[in-house]
Amino acid sequence: MPPQPLTPLRRFGRGLGHLGFVLLLALGMAWTATALYIQLHGWVQIAAWVALGFAVPAVLTLRFGKRRLGWLGFAIVALAVAGWYMTIHPRQVRDWAPDVAHGVWGVVEGDQVTLNNVRNFDWTSDAEASARWESRSYDLSKLETVDMITSTWGDPNIAHLIVSFGFQGGNHVAFSVEIRKEKGEGFSSIGGFFRQFELVLIAADEADVVKVRTNFRGEDVHLFPVKLDAAQRRALLLRYIAFGNQLAAAPVFYNTVTANCASTVYSLVQVIKPDMPLDSRLLFSGQLPEYIDELGGLPGDMPMDQRRKLAAISALAQTWQAGQDFSALIRGQ
């Protein structure tokens, strides 16, 4: 019996199926090629292997009309790529860049906290510094302030976030969630989606982690006091210490969206505000002050443009001279 001609509806359905297959094939090839390039490097060899891997299901489906075999071939290739990708694990030991060579970890005994690997670099340029890693002790009963510090370097909607804790007597310790680069490695937002970097929590002196941004990298830095009571300040600091200890025990990958400086802080802040709503400004981190202000987290009542003007510290920081208390200077003290 001769084959029956396809109805318009069946032709449409088959065409739609082919289109969906082609789109999935193209996305799969693009994702696989990028992942292989990030992890292995060498575009020519990678392109050849990816093209070969996806060619079989494409030919079966589009040339010979073997849709089921084509989808099966696509599934086999996808599972092989996924299996390879799951073998990529974060590591504690690599040839790290000096500024992320150590992550902070701490010991809490009642009100006494000892932080190990507190960074206190003496920067001489935007990339060079005399390295110092210290152990420092703090009294939780003397914890007085929490400040949110944002730093932008181009797009004002994208900022790096630092959270600083202040104690009686003027001591401050600042926490910065960062990518853990290897020596000679540069940041890549694309690479951040493909397990290129581990995550590290840096605890540092403000004269290190803030001053390098204001005085050497020329970034636009703002300091916003955050309105928290004593119990909330304590809970937040303890959560940071616990996070540092978790990373010391089991490394994790940085992710450009789900595990960056802002989204990680969001998860930490939930210890004091479990119902903290998700917001697009967690991605556009330069707008975080507006987000926190709407939640009632900034003290006083004033327009945001006025807050930002008062919070700007880069010009003030650049007046710093040797021997000055940097933390007091940027707070106008």
C-alpha positions in Angstrom: 0.0 0.0 0.0 1.6 3.3 -1.0 2.3 5.7 1.8 -0.4 8.2 2.5 0.4 11.9 2.0 0.9 13.9 5.1 -1.9 16.2 6.1 -1.0 19.9 6.6 -1.4 19.4 10.4 1.0 16.4 10.4 3.5 18.3 8.2 3.3 21.2 10.7 3.8 18.9 13.6 6.8 17.3 12.0 8.3 20.6 11.1 7.8 21.8 14.6 9.5 18.7 16.0 12.5 19.2 13.6 12.7 22.8 14.7 12.7 21.9 18.4 15.4 19.3 17.8 17.6 21.7 15.9 17.3 24.3 18.7 18.1 21.7 21.4 21.0 20.5 19.3 22.3 24.1 18.8 22.0 24.9 22.5 23.6 21.6 23.5 26.6 22.2 21.2 27.0 25.8 22.4 26.9 24.8 26.1 29.2 21.8 25.6 31.7 23.8 23.5 31.8 26.6 26.1 32.2 24.2 29.1 35.0 22.3 27.3 36.8 25.5 26.4 36.6 26.8 30.0 37.8 23.6 31.5 40.2 22.3 28.8 41.0 25.2 26.4 41.8 25.0 22.7 39.0 25.9 20.4 40.0 23.9 17.3 40.1 20.5 19.0 37.1 21.2 21.1 35.0 22.3 18.1 35.9 19.2 16.2 34.9 16.8 19.0 31.7 18.7 19.8 30.7 18.7 16.1 31.4 15.0 15.8 29.5 14.1 18.9 26.4 16.0 17.8 26.6 15.1 14.1 25.3 11.6 14.4 21.9 12.4 16.0 21.6 15.4 13.6 22.2 13.3 10.5 19.8 10.5 11.7 17.0 13.0 12.3 17.4 15.6 9.6 18.8 13.6 6.7 17.2 10.1 7.2 14.2 11.1 9.2 15.1 8.6 12.0 13.6 10.8 14.7 13.7 8.2 17.5 17.2 7.2 16.8 18.2 10.9 16.5 16.7 11.7 19.9 18.3 8.6 21.4 21.7 9.7 20.0 21.2 13.2 21.4 20.3 11.7 24.8 23.5 9.6 24.8 25.7 12.5 23.9 24.0 14.7 26.6 24.4 12.1 29.3 28.1 11.6 28.3 28.7 15.4 28.6 26.7 15.6 31.9 28.7 12.7 33.3 32.0 14.4 32.4 30.8 17.7 33.9 29.9 16.0 37.2 33.5 14.8 37.6 34.6 18.5 38.0 34.9 19.1 41.7 36.0 22.2 43.7 39.5 21.9 45.3 41.1 23.4 48.4 44.7 23.0 47.0 45.7 24.9 43.9 48.4 27.5 43.1 46.2 30.3 44.4 46.7 34.0 43.7 48.3 35.6 46.8 45.3 37.7 47.8 43.0 34.6 48.0 45.6 32.1 49.2 43.7 31.6 52.5 40.1 31.7 53.5 39.0 32.8 57.0 37.9 30.3 59.6 37.1 30.9 63.2 36.7 29.5 66.7 33.9 30.8 69.0 34.0 30.3 72.8 31.2 32.2 74.5 31.7 35.9 73.6 35.3 35.3 72.4 35.9 34.8 68.7 39.3 34.0 67.2 39.5 34.5 63.4 42.3 32.8 61.6 43.7 34.0 58.2 42.6 37.6 58.5 44.1 39.4 55.6 46.1 42.6 56.3 48.0 43.3 53.1 50.0 46.5 52.6 49.1 47.3 49.0 51.6 49.3 46.9 49.6 49.1 43.6 46.3 47.6 42.4 48.0 44.2 42.0 51.0 44.1 44.4 51.2 44.0 48.1 53.2 42.9 51.1 51.3 39.8 52.3 50.3 39.5 55.9 47.8 36.8 57.3 47.0 37.2 60.9 44.9 35.6 63.7 42.8 38.2 65.5 40.5 37.9 68.5 37.2 39.8 69.1 34.7 40.2 71.9 31.1 39.7 70.7 29.8 41.6 73.6 31.6 44.7 72.2 30.2 44.4 68.7 28.6 47.8 67.9 28.0 48.3 64.2 27.5 46.6 60.9 28.2 48.4 57.6 27.5 47.5 54.0 30.2 48.6 51.6 29.6 48.6 47.9 32.2 49.1 45.2 31.6 49.7 41.5 34.1 50.1 38.7 32.2 50.8 35.6 28.6 49.7 35.4 26.9 51.3 38.4 24.4 48.5 38.5 27.1 45.9 39.3 28.9 46.2 42.6 31.1 44.1 44.8 29.7 43.8 48.3 31.7 43.9 51.6 30.1 43.6 55.1 32.1 45.2 57.9 31.7 44.6 61.7 32.8 47.3 64.1 33.7 46.9 67.8 34.2 49.2 70.7 37.6 50.8 70.5 37.4 51.3 66.7 38.4 47.8 65.5 36.7 46.6 62.3 36.8 43.3 60.4 35.4 43.2 56.9 34.1 40.1 55.1 34.3 39.8 51.3 32.9 36.8 49.3 35.2 36.5 46.3 36.2 34.2 43.5 39.3 32.2 44.4 41.6 32.8 41.4 44.7 30.8 40.6 47.9 32.7 39.9 47.7 34.4 36.5 44.0 33.8 36.2 41.5 36.6 35.5 37.9 36.9 36.3 35.4 35.8 33.7 31.6 36.1 34.2 31.1 33.4 31.6 33.6 31.1 33.4 31.6 31.7 36.5 28.8 29.7 35.0 31.1 26.8 34.2 32.9 25.9 37.4 36.0 27.8 36.6 36.4 29.3 40.1 36.1 28.2 43.6 34.4 30.5 46.2 36.4 32.0 49.1 35.4 34.1 52.1 38.0 36.7 52.9 38.1 38.4 56.3 40.3 41.5 56.2 41.3 44.8 57.7 39.5 47.7 56.1 42.8 49.3 55.4 43.4 46.3 53.1 40.1 45.3 51.4 38.6 48.7 51.2 41.6 50.9 50.6 42.9 48.8 47.7 39.6 49.6 46.0 39.4 53.3 46.8 43.1 54.2 46.6 44.6 51.9 44.0 41.9 50.5 41.8 40.0 53.8 41.6 36.6 52.2 42.3 33.6 54.1 43.5 33.0 53.0 47.0 30.1 53.7 49.4 29.7 52.8 53.0 26.1 52.4 54.4 25.5 51.8 58.1 22.9 49.0 58.6 20.2 49.1 61.2 20.5 46.0 63.3 20.1 45.3 67.0 22.7 43.6 69.2 21.3 40.1 68.7 21.1 40.5 64.9 24.6 41.8 64.7 25.9 38.9 66.7 23.9 36.4 64.7 25.1 37.8 61.4 28.8 37.7 62.4 28.4 34.1 63.7 26.8 33.1 60.4 29.8 34.6 58.5 32.2 32.6 60.7 30.1 29.4 60.2 30.2 30.0 56.4 34.0 30.4 56.5 34.3 27.2 58.5 32.0 25.4 56.0 34.2 26.5 53.0 37.4 25.4 55.0 35.8 21.9 55.4 34.3 21.5 51.9 35.1 23.9 49.0 32.3 25.0 46.7 32.3 26.6 43.2 31.6 30.3 42.6 28.6 30.9 40.3 28.0 34.2 38.5 24.4 34.2 39.6 23.7 31.7 42.3 26.9 31.9 44.4 28.3 35.4 44.0 29.1 38.2 46.5 25.5 39.4 46.7 23.5 36.2 46.5 25.8 34.5 49.1 25.3 37.4 51.5 21.5 37.1 50.9 21.6 33.5 52.2 23.7 34.6 55.2 21.4 37.5 56.1 18.4 35.1 56.2 19.7 34.1 59.7 18.3 37.4 60.9 15.4 37.9 58.4 14.2 34.5 57.2 11.4 36.1 55.1 13.8 38.3 53.2 12.2 38.5 49.7 14.0 37.7 46.5 14.6 40.7 44.3 16.2 41.5 40.9 18.6 43.8 42.7 20.4 40.7 44.1 21.6 40.3 40.5 22.1 44.1 39.9 24.1 44.4 43.1 24.8 48.1 42.6 21.2 48.7 43.6 21.4 46.7 46.9 21.3 49.9 49.0 17.9 50.7 47.6 16.7 47.2 48.3 18.0 47.3 51.9 16.5 50.7 52.4 13.0 49.5 51.2 13.2 46.7 53.8 13.9 49.3 56.5 17.5 48.2 57.0 19.1 51.7 56.7 18.9 54.1 59.6 17.1 57.4 59.4 14.7 58.8 56.9 16.1 60.5 53.8 16.0 60.3 50.0 18.3 57.6 48.5 20.3 60.1 46.5 21.1 61.9 49.7 22.1 58.6 51.4 24.4 57.8 48.5 26.0 61.2 48.7 26.7 60.8 52.4 27.9 57.2 51.9 30.5 58.1 49.2 34.0 57.5 50.7 36.5 57.2 47.8 37.5 60.8 47.8 37.9 60.8 51.6 39.9 57.6 51.6 42.3 59.0 49.0 43.4 61.7 51.6 44.7 58.9 53.8 48.3 59.3 55.0 50.6 56.8 56.6 49.8 56.5 60.3 46.2 57.5 60.0 43.4 55.2 61.2 41.8 54.3 57.9 38.6 53.0 59.4 38.1 56.2 61.3 39.0 58.4 58.3 36.3 56.9 56.0 33.7 57.4 58.7 34.7 61.1 59.0 36.0 60.6 62.6 
